[in-house]
Amino acid sequence: MMKYRIGLSNAILRCCSIVCAIYGVDAFATLARRPLSSLIGESDLICTGQLRNASLTNSGGVAAIGITSIYKGSSQDAEILLRWTNEPEDQRLNKAGSEWLLFLRKDKNGSYVATQYGRSYLLLSFDMDTEESVVLMLDRMGEIELDLPLKIGKTRTLCEVCRPGERWVEVPSVSLPELARVIKTRAGTGRQSIRELRF
């Protein structure tokens, strides 16, 4: 019985490690929850972008992101470089072609960096039922307190680590268009009030 429990625990641990590797998550990393409103308020640039390429360095890695939409701030460049360290809670952008919602601030050198350590890059997906982009509540989205009026739904997304025949899984998600309206309202660049966005 003990061998069975140890074997099952190891299998679960391996499965978690595979999921974490795909999404650039550290399985044992924990961060204190912070409100979404502070993430928006502290960001100089909030945008969506597609990861064009990434490479590893001795100290971590670097990713080239092509900006697709801007919800707060502005950028002279169509592409930005984001770096990460080897620290366990730092986010890694290492899946080519993936799309992200990015919360960024400028450092003292004028380069864009994560607004809040470990929770500033949110993975996007496409919901085939609603036909709109959504923010998947995976990885560090769980460490962001949704203190603004947003509806949490469910999105079917392709499972890359499931058994044959189990291609799709349902995960909690937030509509990107709704989140974009909230961001623009908080940033003062949208016309809708917070009251109008309540569900």
JOSULHU-V103790 format. One record per pair of residues at least 24 apart in sequence whose C-alpha atoms are under 7 Angstrom apart, sorted by sequence separation. I is the first residue (numbers start at 1). GAP is how many residues later the second one is. D is the distance in whole Angstrom. If there is no record, write none. Layout:
i = <I	I>
gap = <GAP	GAP>
d = <D	D>
//
This chain:
i = <46	47	60	61	99	100	46	60	99	46	59	60	45	46	59	90	91	45	90	127	44	45	89	127	150	63	82	82	136	137	136	137	136	135	136	134	135	54	134	135	134	135	133	134	53	133	52	51	52	51	50	51	50	51	149	151	50	149	49	50	49	48	49	48	47	48	47	46	47	46	45	46	29	45	29	43	44	45	43	44	26	43	44	26	25	24	24	24	43	42	39	39	36	34	35	36	71	33	34	35	36	37	32	33	34	35	36	37	31	33	35	71	72	71	25	72	40>
gap = <24	24	24	24	24	24	25	25	25	26	26	26	27	27	27	27	27	28	28	28	29	29	29	29	29	30	30	31	35	35	36	36	37	38	38	39	39	40	40	40	41	41	42	42	43	43	44	45	45	46	47	47	48	48	48	48	49	49	50	50	51	52	52	53	54	54	55	56	56	57	58	58	59	59	60	60	60	60	61	61	62	62	62	63	66	67	68	69	72	73	76	77	108	109	109	109	109	110	110	110	110	110	111	111	111	111	111	111	112	112	112	112	112	113	114	115	143>
d = <6	6	5	7	6	5	5	4	5	5	6	5	5	7	6	7	5	5	5	6	6	6	5	7	7	6	7	6	7	5	6	5	5	5	7	6	5	6	5	6	4	6	6	5	6	5	6	5	6	5	6	6	6	6	6	7	4	5	6	6	5	6	7	4	6	6	5	6	7	5	6	6	6	5	5	6	6	6	5	5	6	5	7	6	7	6	5	7	6	7	7	7	6	7	6	6	6	5	5	4	6	7	7	5	6	6	6	7	7	6	6	7	7	6	6	6	7>
//
